[in-house]
Amino acid sequence: MHIRNLIREWERAGVRTLTVESCCVQLPLHDAARLAALAEMYPLKSRAELITELLSAALDQVEAAFPYVQGSRVIAEDEQGDPMYEDAGLTPLFLRLTKRHAARLAEESAQQKDGA
């Protein structure tokens, strides 16, 4: 999600599926001040929600910023019949690792619910 879209989302209330995993970070002073400003501007959002959504938007942009590296395998043809090659860059690795960790986190979440 692009940051501009995120700001629009903050205008509406939304619910996301969260993991049981949490992370505690110390923010640089300037970032903590900017987060406090956002929390004041969007009082229906908790600081944790703001951080979660900002991190999600940043991760989307990191994924989009990985450069395409043309692989050797043709995976499709475009509308003109020209070959389209697999991406041999970081994106496929990132997506595979993301999928693996998503499955692990979902399983841990399900186990937590079953145990509760």
C-alpha positions as CSV (number, residue, x, y, z in Angstrom):
1,M,0.0,0.0,0.0
2,H,1.3,3.4,-0.9
3,I,1.6,6.0,2.0
4,R,-1.0,8.2,0.3
5,N,-3.5,5.4,0.4
6,L,-2.6,4.6,4.0
7,I,-3.6,8.1,5.0
8,R,-6.9,7.6,3.4
9,E,-7.3,4.3,5.3
10,W,-6.7,6.1,8.6
11,E,-9.8,8.2,7.8
12,R,-11.8,5.0,8.0
13,A,-11.8,2.3,10.7
14,G,-10.4,-1.1,9.6
15,V,-9.6,-4.4,11.2
16,R,-6.6,-6.4,10.3
17,T,-5.6,-9.9,11.3
18,L,-2.7,-9.7,13.7
19,T,-0.2,-12.3,14.8
20,V,0.5,-13.1,18.4
21,E,4.1,-12.1,17.7
22,S,5.1,-8.6,18.9
23,C,8.2,-6.5,18.6
24,C,9.4,-3.7,20.9
25,V,11.5,-1.0,19.3
26,Q,13.1,2.2,20.5
27,L,12.4,5.1,18.1
28,P,14.7,7.9,17.3
29,L,13.5,11.1,19.0
30,H,12.4,12.7,15.7
31,D,10.4,9.6,14.6
32,A,8.8,9.3,18.1
33,A,7.7,13.0,17.8
34,R,6.3,12.4,14.3
35,L,4.4,9.3,15.5
36,A,3.0,11.4,18.4
37,A,1.9,14.0,15.9
38,L,0.1,11.3,13.8
39,A,-1.5,9.9,16.9
40,E,-2.9,13.3,17.7
41,M,-4.1,13.9,14.2
42,Y,-5.8,10.5,14.0
43,P,-7.1,9.9,17.5
44,L,-9.1,6.8,16.5
45,K,-5.9,5.0,15.7
46,S,-3.6,3.7,18.5
47,R,0.1,4.2,18.2
48,A,0.5,0.5,17.7
49,E,-2.0,0.6,14.8
50,L,-0.2,3.5,13.2
51,I,3.2,1.8,13.5
52,T,1.8,-1.5,12.2
53,E,0.2,0.2,9.1
54,L,3.3,2.4,8.5
55,L,5.5,-0.7,8.6
56,S,3.2,-2.6,6.2
57,A,3.3,0.3,3.7
58,A,7.1,0.5,4.0
59,L,7.4,-3.2,3.4
60,D,5.1,-2.9,0.3
61,Q,7.4,-0.3,-1.0
62,V,10.6,-2.3,-0.2
63,E,9.1,-5.2,-2.2
64,A,8.2,-2.9,-5.1
65,A,11.8,-1.5,-5.0
66,F,13.5,-4.8,-5.6
67,P,15.0,-4.6,-9.1
68,Y,13.9,-7.1,-11.7
69,V,16.7,-9.3,-12.9
70,Q,16.0,-11.2,-16.0
71,G,16.4,-15.0,-15.6
72,S,17.1,-17.5,-18.3
73,R,13.7,-19.3,-18.2
74,V,10.8,-18.1,-20.3
75,I,7.6,-18.1,-18.2
76,A,5.1,-16.5,-20.6
77,E,4.7,-14.4,-23.8
78,D,3.4,-10.8,-23.9
79,E,0.6,-9.7,-26.2
80,Q,3.1,-9.3,-29.1
81,G,4.4,-12.8,-28.7
82,D,7.7,-11.7,-27.2
83,P,9.1,-13.9,-24.4
84,M,8.8,-12.9,-20.8
85,Y,11.5,-14.2,-18.5
86,E,11.4,-15.2,-14.9
87,D,12.6,-12.7,-12.3
88,A,15.9,-14.0,-11.0
89,G,16.3,-11.0,-8.6
90,L,15.4,-10.7,-4.9
91,T,11.6,-10.5,-5.4
92,P,11.0,-14.3,-5.8
93,L,13.2,-15.0,-2.8
94,F,11.4,-12.4,-0.7
95,L,8.0,-13.8,-1.8
96,R,9.0,-17.4,-1.0
97,L,10.3,-16.5,2.4
98,T,7.3,-14.4,3.1
99,K,5.0,-17.3,2.2
100,R,7.0,-19.6,4.5
101,H,6.9,-17.3,7.4
102,A,3.2,-16.5,6.9
103,A,2.4,-20.2,7.1
104,R,4.5,-20.5,10.3
105,L,2.9,-17.5,11.9
106,A,-0.6,-18.7,11.0
107,E,0.1,-22.1,12.5
108,E,1.4,-20.5,15.7
109,S,-1.6,-18.3,15.9
110,A,-4.0,-21.3,15.4
111,Q,-2.1,-23.2,18.1
112,Q,-2.3,-20.2,20.5
113,K,-6.1,-20.0,19.9
114,D,-6.5,-23.8,20.4
115,G,-4.5,-23.6,23.6
116,A,-6.4,-20.6,25.0
